[in-house]
Every structure is written in C-alpha cells, then in structure tokens.
Amino acid sequence: MIDRGIPRSNYEVYAEGRKIGYVTTGSFSPTLKKNIGLALIDSSYAKEGTEIEIIIRNKNLKAEIIKKPFYSKKYKK
C-alpha cells in the first residue's frame, strides 16, 4: 500500500477507472512495518511498479504492484 489503509478480503481493485480484480488477503506486516495484500487482478495490470487503487471504506487508496516475496531472509537454516 502507498496510502494508509489495510486491504482486506473481497475489496475491489481498480486501475484507470475500471475494476480489474479483488483482494484475496491483506494485513499489516510487522517485518516490513507496512500494510500488504494479495489480489487476483487482470494480467495486463500485473506488471511490477503498476499503480492501482483499492476501495477501502468508500475511498480509493493507492497501492503498487511489487514482486513476491515481500522481504529477504537474513538468516541461515
């Protein structure tokens, strides 16, 4: 998330004024200290760096498509 808000299951995802998908899961990440989420979206918008909007409490909040995993392990097994 770019804007402040937590994406939750079934929230709608928009880009360029049209609905492109929905959130499957989301939460605050204590490791990253950011709000993160996963969504099923139209593949043409799935490019890394694409800015999207998630409708949270009737507000369009900005988010960005990033590559998974969201973090790098810093330990050895």
LUMLUMDREN-2810 file (N, C-alpha, C; in Angstrom, 1 decimal):
<atoms>
<atom><aa>M</aa><ch>A</ch><at>N</at><xx>0.8</xx><yy>-1.2</yy><zz>0.0</zz></atom>
<atom><aa>M</aa><ch>A</ch><at>CA</at><xx>0.0</xx><yy>0.0</yy><zz>0.0</zz></atom>
<atom><aa>M</aa><ch>A</ch><at>C</at><xx>0.9</xx><yy>1.2</yy><zz>0.0</zz></atom>
<atom><aa>I</aa><ch>A</ch><at>N</at><xx>0.5</xx><yy>2.2</yy><zz>-0.8</zz></atom>
<atom><aa>I</aa><ch>A</ch><at>CA</at><xx>1.1</xx><yy>3.5</yy><zz>-0.8</zz></atom>
<atom><aa>I</aa><ch>A</ch><at>C</at><xx>0.4</xx><yy>4.4</yy><zz>0.2</zz></atom>
<atom><aa>D</aa><ch>A</ch><at>N</at><xx>-0.9</xx><yy>4.5</yy><zz>0.1</zz></atom>
<atom><aa>D</aa><ch>A</ch><at>CA</at><xx>-1.7</xx><yy>5.2</yy><zz>1.1</zz></atom>
<atom><aa>D</aa><ch>A</ch><at>C</at><xx>-1.9</xx><yy>4.4</yy><zz>2.3</zz></atom>
<atom><aa>R</aa><ch>A</ch><at>N</at><xx>-2.4</xx><yy>5.1</yy><zz>3.4</zz></atom>
<atom><aa>R</aa><ch>A</ch><at>CA</at><xx>-2.6</xx><yy>4.4</yy><zz>4.6</zz></atom>
<atom><aa>R</aa><ch>A</ch><at>C</at><xx>-4.0</xx><yy>3.7</yy><zz>4.6</zz></atom>
<atom><aa>G</aa><ch>A</ch><at>N</at><xx>-3.9</xx><yy>2.4</yy><zz>4.8</zz></atom>
<atom><aa>G</aa><ch>A</ch><at>CA</at><xx>-5.1</xx><yy>1.5</yy><zz>4.7</zz></atom>
<atom><aa>G</aa><ch>A</ch><at>C</at><xx>-4.7</xx><yy>0.1</yy><zz>4.6</zz></atom>
<atom><aa>I</aa><ch>A</ch><at>N</at><xx>-5.5</xx><yy>-0.8</yy><zz>5.2</zz></atom>
<atom><aa>I</aa><ch>A</ch><at>CA</at><xx>-5.2</xx><yy>-2.2</yy><zz>5.1</zz></atom>
<atom><aa>I</aa><ch>A</ch><at>C</at><xx>-6.2</xx><yy>-2.9</yy><zz>4.1</zz></atom>
<atom><aa>P</aa><ch>A</ch><at>N</at><xx>-5.7</xx><yy>-3.5</yy><zz>3.1</zz></atom>
<atom><aa>P</aa><ch>A</ch><at>CA</at><xx>-6.5</xx><yy>-4.2</yy><zz>2.1</zz></atom>
<atom><aa>P</aa><ch>A</ch><at>C</at><xx>-7.1</xx><yy>-5.5</yy><zz>2.8</zz></atom>
<atom><aa>R</aa><ch>A</ch><at>N</at><xx>-8.4</xx><yy>-5.7</yy><zz>2.7</zz></atom>
<atom><aa>R</aa><ch>A</ch><at>CA</at><xx>-9.0</xx><yy>-6.9</yy><zz>3.2</zz></atom>
<atom><aa>R</aa><ch>A</ch><at>C</at><xx>-9.7</xx><yy>-7.7</yy><zz>2.1</zz></atom>
<atom><aa>S</aa><ch>A</ch><at>N</at><xx>-10.0</xx><yy>-8.9</yy><zz>2.5</zz></atom>
<atom><aa>S</aa><ch>A</ch><at>CA</at><xx>-10.6</xx><yy>-9.9</yy><zz>1.5</zz></atom>
<atom><aa>S</aa><ch>A</ch><at>C</at><xx>-11.8</xx><yy>-9.3</yy><zz>0.9</zz></atom>
<atom><aa>N</aa><ch>A</ch><at>N</at><xx>-11.9</xx><yy>-9.5</yy><zz>-0.4</zz></atom>
<atom><aa>N</aa><ch>A</ch><at>CA</at><xx>-13.0</xx><yy>-9.0</yy><zz>-1.3</zz></atom>
<atom><aa>N</aa><ch>A</ch><at>C</at><xx>-13.1</xx><yy>-7.5</yy><zz>-1.6</zz></atom>
<atom><aa>Y</aa><ch>A</ch><at>N</at><xx>-12.1</xx><yy>-6.7</yy><zz>-1.1</zz></atom>
<atom><aa>Y</aa><ch>A</ch><at>CA</at><xx>-12.1</xx><yy>-5.3</yy><zz>-1.5</zz></atom>
<atom><aa>Y</aa><ch>A</ch><at>C</at><xx>-11.9</xx><yy>-5.3</yy><zz>-3.0</zz></atom>
<atom><aa>E</aa><ch>A</ch><at>N</at><xx>-12.5</xx><yy>-4.3</yy><zz>-3.7</zz></atom>
<atom><aa>E</aa><ch>A</ch><at>CA</at><xx>-12.3</xx><yy>-4.2</yy><zz>-5.2</zz></atom>
<atom><aa>E</aa><ch>A</ch><at>C</at><xx>-11.0</xx><yy>-3.5</yy><zz>-5.5</zz></atom>
<atom><aa>V</aa><ch>A</ch><at>N</at><xx>-10.4</xx><yy>-3.9</yy><zz>-6.6</zz></atom>
<atom><aa>V</aa><ch>A</ch><at>CA</at><xx>-9.2</xx><yy>-3.3</yy><zz>-7.1</zz></atom>
<atom><aa>V</aa><ch>A</ch><at>C</at><xx>-9.5</xx><yy>-2.6</yy><zz>-8.5</zz></atom>
<atom><aa>Y</aa><ch>A</ch><at>N</at><xx>-9.0</xx><yy>-1.4</yy><zz>-8.6</zz></atom>
<atom><aa>Y</aa><ch>A</ch><at>CA</at><xx>-9.3</xx><yy>-0.6</yy><zz>-9.8</zz></atom>
<atom><aa>Y</aa><ch>A</ch><at>C</at><xx>-7.9</xx><yy>-0.1</yy><zz>-10.4</zz></atom>
<atom><aa>A</aa><ch>A</ch><at>N</at><xx>-8.0</xx><yy>0.2</yy><zz>-11.7</zz></atom>
<atom><aa>A</aa><ch>A</ch><at>CA</at><xx>-6.9</xx><yy>0.8</yy><zz>-12.4</zz></atom>
<atom><aa>A</aa><ch>A</ch><at>C</at><xx>-7.5</xx><yy>1.6</yy><zz>-13.6</zz></atom>
<atom><aa>E</aa><ch>A</ch><at>N</at><xx>-7.0</xx><yy>2.8</yy><zz>-13.8</zz></atom>
<atom><aa>E</aa><ch>A</ch><at>CA</at><xx>-7.5</xx><yy>3.6</yy><zz>-14.9</zz></atom>
<atom><aa>E</aa><ch>A</ch><at>C</at><xx>-9.0</xx><yy>3.7</yy><zz>-14.9</zz></atom>
<atom><aa>G</aa><ch>A</ch><at>N</at><xx>-9.7</xx><yy>3.7</yy><zz>-13.7</zz></atom>
<atom><aa>G</aa><ch>A</ch><at>CA</at><xx>-11.1</xx><yy>3.9</yy><zz>-13.6</zz></atom>
<atom><aa>G</aa><ch>A</ch><at>C</at><xx>-11.9</xx><yy>2.6</yy><zz>-13.9</zz></atom>
<atom><aa>R</aa><ch>A</ch><at>N</at><xx>-11.3</xx><yy>1.5</yy><zz>-14.1</zz></atom>
<atom><aa>R</aa><ch>A</ch><at>CA</at><xx>-12.1</xx><yy>0.3</yy><zz>-14.3</zz></atom>
<atom><aa>R</aa><ch>A</ch><at>C</at><xx>-11.7</xx><yy>-0.8</yy><zz>-13.3</zz></atom>
<atom><aa>K</aa><ch>A</ch><at>N</at><xx>-12.6</xx><yy>-1.6</yy><zz>-12.9</zz></atom>
<atom><aa>K</aa><ch>A</ch><at>CA</at><xx>-12.4</xx><yy>-2.7</yy><zz>-12.0</zz></atom>
<atom><aa>K</aa><ch>A</ch><at>C</at><xx>-11.6</xx><yy>-3.8</yy><zz>-12.6</zz></atom>
<atom><aa>I</aa><ch>A</ch><at>N</at><xx>-10.4</xx><yy>-4.2</yy><zz>-12.0</zz></atom>
<atom><aa>I</aa><ch>A</ch><at>CA</at><xx>-9.5</xx><yy>-5.2</yy><zz>-12.6</zz></atom>
<atom><aa>I</aa><ch>A</ch><at>C</at><xx>-9.4</xx><yy>-6.4</yy><zz>-11.7</zz></atom>
<atom><aa>G</aa><ch>A</ch><at>N</at><xx>-10.0</xx><yy>-6.4</yy><zz>-10.5</zz></atom>
<atom><aa>G</aa><ch>A</ch><at>CA</at><xx>-9.9</xx><yy>-7.6</yy><zz>-9.7</zz></atom>
<atom><aa>G</aa><ch>A</ch><at>C</at><xx>-10.4</xx><yy>-7.3</yy><zz>-8.2</zz></atom>
<atom><aa>Y</aa><ch>A</ch><at>N</at><xx>-9.9</xx><yy>-8.2</yy><zz>-7.3</zz></atom>
<atom><aa>Y</aa><ch>A</ch><at>CA</at><xx>-10.3</xx><yy>-8.1</yy><zz>-5.9</zz></atom>
<atom><aa>Y</aa><ch>A</ch><at>C</at><xx>-9.2</xx><yy>-8.6</yy><zz>-5.0</zz></atom>
<atom><aa>V</aa><ch>A</ch><at>N</at><xx>-9.2</xx><yy>-8.1</yy><zz>-3.8</zz></atom>
<atom><aa>V</aa><ch>A</ch><at>CA</at><xx>-8.2</xx><yy>-8.5</yy><zz>-2.8</zz></atom>
<atom><aa>V</aa><ch>A</ch><at>C</at><xx>-8.5</xx><yy>-9.9</yy><zz>-2.3</zz></atom>
<atom><aa>T</aa><ch>A</ch><at>N</at><xx>-7.6</xx><yy>-10.8</yy><zz>-2.2</zz></atom>
<atom><aa>T</aa><ch>A</ch><at>CA</at><xx>-7.8</xx><yy>-12.1</yy><zz>-1.6</zz></atom>
<atom><aa>T</aa><ch>A</ch><at>C</at><xx>-7.4</xx><yy>-12.1</yy><zz>-0.1</zz></atom>
<atom><aa>T</aa><ch>A</ch><at>N</at><xx>-6.4</xx><yy>-11.4</yy><zz>0.3</zz></atom>
<atom><aa>T</aa><ch>A</ch><at>CA</at><xx>-6.0</xx><yy>-11.3</yy><zz>1.7</zz></atom>
<atom><aa>T</aa><ch>A</ch><at>C</at><xx>-5.1</xx><yy>-10.1</yy><zz>1.9</zz></atom>
<atom><aa>G</aa><ch>A</ch><at>N</at><xx>-5.1</xx><yy>-9.6</yy><zz>3.1</zz></atom>
<atom><aa>G</aa><ch>A</ch><at>CA</at><xx>-4.2</xx><yy>-8.4</yy><zz>3.4</zz></atom>
<atom><aa>G</aa><ch>A</ch><at>C</at><xx>-4.1</xx><yy>-8.2</yy><zz>4.9</zz></atom>
<atom><aa>S</aa><ch>A</ch><at>N</at><xx>-3.0</xx><yy>-7.6</yy><zz>5.3</zz></atom>
<atom><aa>S</aa><ch>A</ch><at>CA</at><xx>-2.8</xx><yy>-7.4</yy><zz>6.7</zz></atom>
<atom><aa>S</aa><ch>A</ch><at>C</at><xx>-1.6</xx><yy>-6.4</yy><zz>6.9</zz></atom>
<atom><aa>F</aa><ch>A</ch><at>N</at><xx>-1.3</xx><yy>-6.0</yy><zz>8.2</zz></atom>
<atom><aa>F</aa><ch>A</ch><at>CA</at><xx>-0.1</xx><yy>-5.3</yy><zz>8.5</zz></atom>
<atom><aa>F</aa><ch>A</ch><at>C</at><xx>1.0</xx><yy>-6.3</yy><zz>8.6</zz></atom>
<atom><aa>S</aa><ch>A</ch><at>N</at><xx>2.2</xx><yy>-5.9</yy><zz>8.0</zz></atom>
<atom><aa>S</aa><ch>A</ch><at>CA</at><xx>3.3</xx><yy>-6.8</yy><zz>8.1</zz></atom>
<atom><aa>S</aa><ch>A</ch><at>C</at><xx>4.3</xx><yy>-6.2</yy><zz>9.2</zz></atom>
<atom><aa>P</aa><ch>A</ch><at>N</at><xx>4.4</xx><yy>-6.9</yy><zz>10.3</zz></atom>
<atom><aa>P</aa><ch>A</ch><at>CA</at><xx>5.3</xx><yy>-6.4</yy><zz>11.3</zz></atom>
<atom><aa>P</aa><ch>A</ch><at>C</at><xx>6.8</xx><yy>-6.4</yy><zz>10.9</zz></atom>
<atom><aa>T</aa><ch>A</ch><at>N</at><xx>7.2</xx><yy>-7.3</yy><zz>10.0</zz></atom>
<atom><aa>T</aa><ch>A</ch><at>CA</at><xx>8.5</xx><yy>-7.4</yy><zz>9.5</zz></atom>
<atom><aa>T</aa><ch>A</ch><at>C</at><xx>8.8</xx><yy>-6.2</yy><zz>8.6</zz></atom>
<atom><aa>L</aa><ch>A</ch><at>N</at><xx>7.9</xx><yy>-5.8</yy><zz>7.7</zz></atom>
<atom><aa>L</aa><ch>A</ch><at>CA</at><xx>8.1</xx><yy>-4.7</yy><zz>6.8</zz></atom>
<atom><aa>L</aa><ch>A</ch><at>C</at><xx>7.7</xx><yy>-3.4</yy><zz>7.4</zz></atom>
<atom><aa>K</aa><ch>A</ch><at>N</at><xx>6.8</xx><yy>-3.4</yy><zz>8.4</zz></atom>
<atom><aa>K</aa><ch>A</ch><at>CA</at><xx>6.2</xx><yy>-2.2</yy><zz>9.0</zz></atom>
<atom><aa>K</aa><ch>A</ch><at>C</at><xx>5.4</xx><yy>-1.5</yy><zz>8.0</zz></atom>
<atom><aa>K</aa><ch>A</ch><at>N</at><xx>4.6</xx><yy>-2.3</yy><zz>7.1</zz></atom>
<atom><aa>K</aa><ch>A</ch><at>CA</at><xx>3.8</xx><yy>-1.7</yy><zz>6.1</zz></atom>
<atom><aa>K</aa><ch>A</ch><at>C</at><xx>2.5</xx><yy>-2.6</yy><zz>6.0</zz></atom>
<atom><aa>N</aa><ch>A</ch><at>N</at><xx>1.5</xx><yy>-2.0</yy><zz>5.4</zz></atom>
<atom><aa>N</aa><ch>A</ch><at>CA</at><xx>0.3</xx><yy>-2.8</yy><zz>5.0</zz></atom>
<atom><aa>N</aa><ch>A</ch><at>C</at><xx>0.5</xx><yy>-3.4</yy><zz>3.7</zz></atom>
<atom><aa>I</aa><ch>A</ch><at>N</at><xx>0.2</xx><yy>-4.8</yy><zz>3.6</zz></atom>
<atom><aa>I</aa><ch>A</ch><at>CA</at><xx>0.4</xx><yy>-5.5</yy><zz>2.4</zz></atom>
<atom><aa>I</aa><ch>A</ch><at>C</at><xx>-0.8</xx><yy>-6.3</yy><zz>2.1</zz></atom>
<atom><aa>G</aa><ch>A</ch><at>N</at><xx>-0.9</xx><yy>-6.8</yy><zz>0.8</zz></atom>
<atom><aa>G</aa><ch>A</ch><at>CA</at><xx>-2.0</xx><yy>-7.6</yy><zz>0.5</zz></atom>
<atom><aa>G</aa><ch>A</ch><at>C</at><xx>-1.7</xx><yy>-8.4</yy><zz>-0.8</zz></atom>
<atom><aa>L</aa><ch>A</ch><at>N</at><xx>-2.6</xx><yy>-9.4</yy><zz>-1.1</zz></atom>
<atom><aa>L</aa><ch>A</ch><at>CA</at><xx>-2.5</xx><yy>-10.1</yy><zz>-2.3</zz></atom>
<atom><aa>L</aa><ch>A</ch><at>C</at><xx>-3.9</xx><yy>-10.0</yy><zz>-3.0</zz></atom>
<atom><aa>A</aa><ch>A</ch><at>N</at><xx>-3.9</xx><yy>-9.9</yy><zz>-4.3</zz></atom>
<atom><aa>A</aa><ch>A</ch><at>CA</at><xx>-5.1</xx><yy>-9.7</yy><zz>-5.1</zz></atom>
<atom><aa>A</aa><ch>A</ch><at>C</at><xx>-5.1</xx><yy>-10.5</yy><zz>-6.4</zz></atom>
<atom><aa>L</aa><ch>A</ch><at>N</at><xx>-6.2</xx><yy>-10.9</yy><zz>-6.8</zz></atom>
<atom><aa>L</aa><ch>A</ch><at>CA</at><xx>-6.4</xx><yy>-11.5</yy><zz>-8.1</zz></atom>
<atom><aa>L</aa><ch>A</ch><at>C</at><xx>-6.8</xx><yy>-10.4</yy><zz>-9.1</zz></atom>
<atom><aa>I</aa><ch>A</ch><at>N</at><xx>-5.9</xx><yy>-10.1</yy><zz>-10.1</zz></atom>
<atom><aa>I</aa><ch>A</ch><at>CA</at><xx>-6.2</xx><yy>-9.0</yy><zz>-11.0</zz></atom>
<atom><aa>I</aa><ch>A</ch><at>C</at><xx>-6.0</xx><yy>-9.4</yy><zz>-12.4</zz></atom>
<atom><aa>D</aa><ch>A</ch><at>N</at><xx>-6.5</xx><yy>-8.6</yy><zz>-13.3</zz></atom>
<atom><aa>D</aa><ch>A</ch><at>CA</at><xx>-6.3</xx><yy>-8.8</yy><zz>-14.8</zz></atom>
<atom><aa>D</aa><ch>A</ch><at>C</at><xx>-4.8</xx><yy>-8.8</yy><zz>-15.0</zz></atom>
<atom><aa>S</aa><ch>A</ch><at>N</at><xx>-4.4</xx><yy>-9.8</yy><zz>-15.8</zz></atom>
<atom><aa>S</aa><ch>A</ch><at>CA</at><xx>-2.9</xx><yy>-10.0</yy><zz>-16.0</zz></atom>
<atom><aa>S</aa><ch>A</ch><at>C</at><xx>-2.3</xx><yy>-8.8</yy><zz>-16.7</zz></atom>
<atom><aa>S</aa><ch>A</ch><at>N</at><xx>-3.0</xx><yy>-8.0</yy><zz>-17.5</zz></atom>
<atom><aa>S</aa><ch>A</ch><at>CA</at><xx>-2.4</xx><yy>-6.9</yy><zz>-18.2</zz></atom>
<atom><aa>S</aa><ch>A</ch><at>C</at><xx>-2.0</xx><yy>-5.8</yy><zz>-17.2</zz></atom>
<atom><aa>Y</aa><ch>A</ch><at>N</at><xx>-2.5</xx><yy>-5.8</yy><zz>-16.0</zz></atom>
<atom><aa>Y</aa><ch>A</ch><at>CA</at><xx>-2.1</xx><yy>-4.8</yy><zz>-15.0</zz></atom>
<atom><aa>Y</aa><ch>A</ch><at>C</at><xx>-1.1</xx><yy>-5.4</yy><zz>-13.9</zz></atom>
<atom><aa>A</aa><ch>A</ch><at>N</at><xx>-0.6</xx><yy>-6.6</yy><zz>-14.2</zz></atom>
<atom><aa>A</aa><ch>A</ch><at>CA</at><xx>0.2</xx><yy>-7.3</yy><zz>-13.2</zz></atom>
<atom><aa>A</aa><ch>A</ch><at>C</at><xx>1.7</xx><yy>-7.0</yy><zz>-13.3</zz></atom>
<atom><aa>K</aa><ch>A</ch><at>N</at><xx>2.1</xx><yy>-6.0</yy><zz>-14.0</zz></atom>
<atom><aa>K</aa><ch>A</ch><at>CA</at><xx>3.5</xx><yy>-5.6</yy><zz>-14.2</zz></atom>
<atom><aa>K</aa><ch>A</ch><at>C</at><xx>4.0</xx><yy>-4.9</yy><zz>-12.9</zz></atom>
<atom><aa>E</aa><ch>A</ch><at>N</at><xx>5.2</xx><yy>-5.3</yy><zz>-12.5</zz></atom>
<atom><aa>E</aa><ch>A</ch><at>CA</at><xx>5.8</xx><yy>-4.7</yy><zz>-11.3</zz></atom>
<atom><aa>E</aa><ch>A</ch><at>C</at><xx>5.9</xx><yy>-3.2</yy><zz>-11.5</zz></atom>
<atom><aa>G</aa><ch>A</ch><at>N</at><xx>5.5</xx><yy>-2.4</yy><zz>-10.5</zz></atom>
<atom><aa>G</aa><ch>A</ch><at>CA</at><xx>5.5</xx><yy>-1.0</yy><zz>-10.5</zz></atom>
<atom><aa>G</aa><ch>A</ch><at>C</at><xx>4.2</xx><yy>-0.3</yy><zz>-10.9</zz></atom>
<atom><aa>T</aa><ch>A</ch><at>N</at><xx>3.3</xx><yy>-1.1</yy><zz>-11.4</zz></atom>
<atom><aa>T</aa><ch>A</ch><at>CA</at><xx>2.0</xx><yy>-0.5</yy><zz>-11.8</zz></atom>
<atom><aa>T</aa><ch>A</ch><at>C</at><xx>1.2</xx><yy>0.0</yy><zz>-10.5</zz></atom>
<atom><aa>E</aa><ch>A</ch><at>N</at><xx>0.7</xx><yy>1.2</yy><zz>-10.7</zz></atom>
<atom><aa>E</aa><ch>A</ch><at>CA</at><xx>-0.1</xx><yy>1.8</yy><zz>-9.6</zz></atom>
<atom><aa>E</aa><ch>A</ch><at>C</at><xx>-1.5</xx><yy>1.4</yy><zz>-9.7</zz></atom>
<atom><aa>I</aa><ch>A</ch><at>N</at><xx>-2.1</xx><yy>0.9</yy><zz>-8.7</zz></atom>
<atom><aa>I</aa><ch>A</ch><at>CA</at><xx>-3.6</xx><yy>0.5</yy><zz>-8.7</zz></atom>
<atom><aa>I</aa><ch>A</ch><at>C</at><xx>-4.3</xx><yy>1.2</yy><zz>-7.5</zz></atom>
<atom><aa>E</aa><ch>A</ch><at>N</at><xx>-5.6</xx><yy>1.1</yy><zz>-7.5</zz></atom>
<atom><aa>E</aa><ch>A</ch><at>CA</at><xx>-6.4</xx><yy>1.6</yy><zz>-6.4</zz></atom>
<atom><aa>E</aa><ch>A</ch><at>C</at><xx>-7.2</xx><yy>0.5</yy><zz>-5.7</zz></atom>
<atom><aa>I</aa><ch>A</ch><at>N</at><xx>-7.3</xx><yy>0.5</yy><zz>-4.4</zz></atom>
<atom><aa>I</aa><ch>A</ch><at>CA</at><xx>-8.1</xx><yy>-0.4</yy><zz>-3.7</zz></atom>
<atom><aa>I</aa><ch>A</ch><at>C</at><xx>-9.2</xx><yy>0.4</yy><zz>-3.0</zz></atom>
<atom><aa>I</aa><ch>A</ch><at>N</at><xx>-10.4</xx><yy>0.0</yy><zz>-3.1</zz></atom>
<atom><aa>I</aa><ch>A</ch><at>CA</at><xx>-11.5</xx><yy>0.7</yy><zz>-2.5</zz></atom>
<atom><aa>I</aa><ch>A</ch><at>C</at><xx>-11.6</xx><yy>0.2</yy><zz>-1.0</zz></atom>
<atom><aa>I</aa><ch>A</ch><at>N</at><xx>-11.3</xx><yy>1.1</yy><zz>-0.1</zz></atom>
<atom><aa>I</aa><ch>A</ch><at>CA</at><xx>-11.3</xx><yy>0.8</yy><zz>1.3</zz></atom>
<atom><aa>I</aa><ch>A</ch><at>C</at><xx>-12.2</xx><yy>1.8</yy><zz>2.0</zz></atom>
<atom><aa>R</aa><ch>A</ch><at>N</at><xx>-13.3</xx><yy>1.4</yy><zz>2.6</zz></atom>
<atom><aa>R</aa><ch>A</ch><at>CA</at><xx>-14.3</xx><yy>2.3</yy><zz>3.2</zz></atom>
<atom><aa>R</aa><ch>A</ch><at>C</at><xx>-14.7</xx><yy>3.4</yy><zz>2.3</zz></atom>
<atom><aa>N</aa><ch>A</ch><at>N</at><xx>-15.1</xx><yy>3.1</yy><zz>1.0</zz></atom>
<atom><aa>N</aa><ch>A</ch><at>CA</at><xx>-15.5</xx><yy>4.0</yy><zz>0.0</zz></atom>
<atom><aa>N</aa><ch>A</ch><at>C</at><xx>-14.5</xx><yy>5.1</yy><zz>-0.4</zz></atom>
<atom><aa>K</aa><ch>A</ch><at>N</at><xx>-13.2</xx><yy>4.8</yy><zz>-0.2</zz></atom>
<atom><aa>K</aa><ch>A</ch><at>CA</at><xx>-12.2</xx><yy>5.7</yy><zz>-0.6</zz></atom>
<atom><aa>K</aa><ch>A</ch><at>C</at><xx>-11.2</xx><yy>4.9</yy><zz>-1.5</zz></atom>
<atom><aa>N</aa><ch>A</ch><at>N</at><xx>-10.8</xx><yy>5.6</yy><zz>-2.6</zz></atom>
<atom><aa>N</aa><ch>A</ch><at>CA</at><xx>-9.8</xx><yy>5.0</yy><zz>-3.5</zz></atom>
<atom><aa>N</aa><ch>A</ch><at>C</at><xx>-8.4</xx><yy>5.2</yy><zz>-2.9</zz></atom>
<atom><aa>L</aa><ch>A</ch><at>N</at><xx>-7.8</xx><yy>4.2</yy><zz>-2.4</zz></atom>
<atom><aa>L</aa><ch>A</ch><at>CA</at><xx>-6.4</xx><yy>4.3</yy><zz>-1.8</zz></atom>
<atom><aa>L</aa><ch>A</ch><at>C</at><xx>-5.4</xx><yy>3.7</yy><zz>-2.8</zz></atom>
<atom><aa>K</aa><ch>A</ch><at>N</at><xx>-4.3</xx><yy>4.4</yy><zz>-2.9</zz></atom>
<atom><aa>K</aa><ch>A</ch><at>CA</at><xx>-3.2</xx><yy>3.9</yy><zz>-3.9</zz></atom>
<atom><aa>K</aa><ch>A</ch><at>C</at><xx>-2.4</xx><yy>2.7</yy><zz>-3.3</zz></atom>
<atom><aa>A</aa><ch>A</ch><at>N</at><xx>-2.1</xx><yy>1.9</yy><zz>-4.2</zz></atom>
<atom><aa>A</aa><ch>A</ch><at>CA</at><xx>-1.2</xx><yy>0.7</yy><zz>-3.9</zz></atom>
<atom><aa>A</aa><ch>A</ch><at>C</at><xx>-0.3</xx><yy>0.5</yy><zz>-5.1</zz></atom>
<atom><aa>E</aa><ch>A</ch><at>N</at><xx>0.7</xx><yy>-0.3</yy><zz>-5.0</zz></atom>
<atom><aa>E</aa><ch>A</ch><at>CA</at><xx>1.6</xx><yy>-0.6</yy><zz>-6.1</zz></atom>
<atom><aa>E</aa><ch>A</ch><at>C</at><xx>1.9</xx><yy>-2.1</yy><zz>-6.2</zz></atom>
<atom><aa>I</aa><ch>A</ch><at>N</at><xx>2.0</xx><yy>-2.6</yy><zz>-7.4</zz></atom>
<atom><aa>I</aa><ch>A</ch><at>CA</at><xx>2.3</xx><yy>-4.0</yy><zz>-7.7</zz></atom>
<atom><aa>I</aa><ch>A</ch><at>C</at><xx>3.8</xx><yy>-4.1</yy><zz>-7.4</zz></atom>
<atom><aa>I</aa><ch>A</ch><at>N</at><xx>4.1</xx><yy>-5.1</yy><zz>-6.6</zz></atom>
<atom><aa>I</aa><ch>A</ch><at>CA</at><xx>5.5</xx><yy>-5.4</yy><zz>-6.3</zz></atom>
<atom><aa>I</aa><ch>A</ch><at>C</at><xx>5.8</xx><yy>-6.9</yy><zz>-6.5</zz></atom>
<atom><aa>K</aa><ch>A</ch><at>N</at><xx>7.0</xx><yy>-7.3</yy><zz>-6.5</zz></atom>
<atom><aa>K</aa><ch>A</ch><at>CA</at><xx>7.4</xx><yy>-8.7</yy><zz>-6.7</zz></atom>
<atom><aa>K</aa><ch>A</ch><at>C</at><xx>7.3</xx><yy>-9.4</yy><zz>-5.4</zz></atom>
<atom><aa>K</aa><ch>A</ch><at>N</at><xx>6.9</xx><yy>-10.7</yy><zz>-5.4</zz></atom>
<atom><aa>K</aa><ch>A</ch><at>CA</at><xx>6.9</xx><yy>-11.5</yy><zz>-4.2</zz></atom>
<atom><aa>K</aa><ch>A</ch><at>C</at><xx>8.3</xx><yy>-12.2</yy><zz>-4.2</zz></atom>
<atom><aa>P</aa><ch>A</ch><at>N</at><xx>8.8</xx><yy>-12.7</yy><zz>-3.1</zz></atom>
<atom><aa>P</aa><ch>A</ch><at>CA</at><xx>8.4</xx><yy>-12.4</yy><zz>-1.7</zz></atom>
<atom><aa>P</aa><ch>A</ch><at>C</at><xx>8.6</xx><yy>-10.9</yy><zz>-1.4</zz></atom>
<atom><aa>F</aa><ch>A</ch><at>N</at><xx>7.8</xx><yy>-10.5</yy><zz>-0.4</zz></atom>
<atom><aa>F</aa><ch>A</ch><at>CA</at><xx>7.9</xx><yy>-9.1</yy><zz>0.1</zz></atom>
<atom><aa>F</aa><ch>A</ch><at>C</at><xx>9.1</xx><yy>-8.7</yy><zz>0.8</zz></atom>
<atom><aa>Y</aa><ch>A</ch><at>N</at><xx>9.9</xx><yy>-9.7</yy><zz>1.2</zz></atom>
<atom><aa>Y</aa><ch>A</ch><at>CA</at><xx>11.1</xx><yy>-9.5</yy><zz>2.1</zz></atom>
<atom><aa>Y</aa><ch>A</ch><at>C</at><xx>12.2</xx><yy>-10.5</yy><zz>1.7</zz></atom>
<atom><aa>S</aa><ch>A</ch><at>N</at><xx>13.4</xx><yy>-10.2</yy><zz>2.2</zz></atom>
<atom><aa>S</aa><ch>A</ch><at>CA</at><xx>14.5</xx><yy>-11.1</yy><zz>2.0</zz></atom>
<atom><aa>S</aa><ch>A</ch><at>C</at><xx>14.9</xx><yy>-11.8</yy><zz>3.4</zz></atom>
<atom><aa>K</aa><ch>A</ch><at>N</at><xx>15.1</xx><yy>-13.1</yy><zz>3.3</zz></atom>
<atom><aa>K</aa><ch>A</ch><at>CA</at><xx>15.6</xx><yy>-13.7</yy><zz>4.6</zz></atom>
<atom><aa>K</aa><ch>A</ch><at>C</at><xx>17.0</xx><yy>-13.3</yy><zz>4.9</zz></atom>
<atom><aa>K</aa><ch>A</ch><at>N</at><xx>17.2</xx><yy>-13.0</yy><zz>6.2</zz></atom>
<atom><aa>K</aa><ch>A</ch><at>CA</at><xx>18.5</xx><yy>-12.6</yy><zz>6.6</zz></atom>
<atom><aa>K</aa><ch>A</ch><at>C</at><xx>19.1</xx><yy>-13.6</yy><zz>7.6</zz></atom>
<atom><aa>Y</aa><ch>A</ch><at>N</at><xx>18.7</xx><yy>-14.8</yy><zz>7.5</zz></atom>
<atom><aa>Y</aa><ch>A</ch><at>CA</at><xx>19.2</xx><yy>-15.9</yy><zz>8.4</zz></atom>
<atom><aa>Y</aa><ch>A</ch><at>C</at><xx>19.5</xx><yy>-17.1</yy><zz>7.6</zz></atom>
<atom><aa>K</aa><ch>A</ch><at>N</at><xx>20.2</xx><yy>-18.0</yy><zz>8.2</zz></atom>
<atom><aa>K</aa><ch>A</ch><at>CA</at><xx>20.5</xx><yy>-19.3</yy><zz>7.6</zz></atom>
<atom><aa>K</aa><ch>A</ch><at>C</at><xx>19.9</xx><yy>-20.4</yy><zz>8.4</zz></atom>
<atom><aa>K</aa><ch>A</ch><at>N</at><xx>19.4</xx><yy>-21.4</yy><zz>7.6</zz></atom>
<atom><aa>K</aa><ch>A</ch><at>CA</at><xx>18.8</xx><yy>-22.6</yy><zz>8.3</zz></atom>
<atom><aa>K</aa><ch>A</ch><at>C</at><xx>19.9</xx><yy>-23.6</yy><zz>8.8</zz></atom>
</atoms>
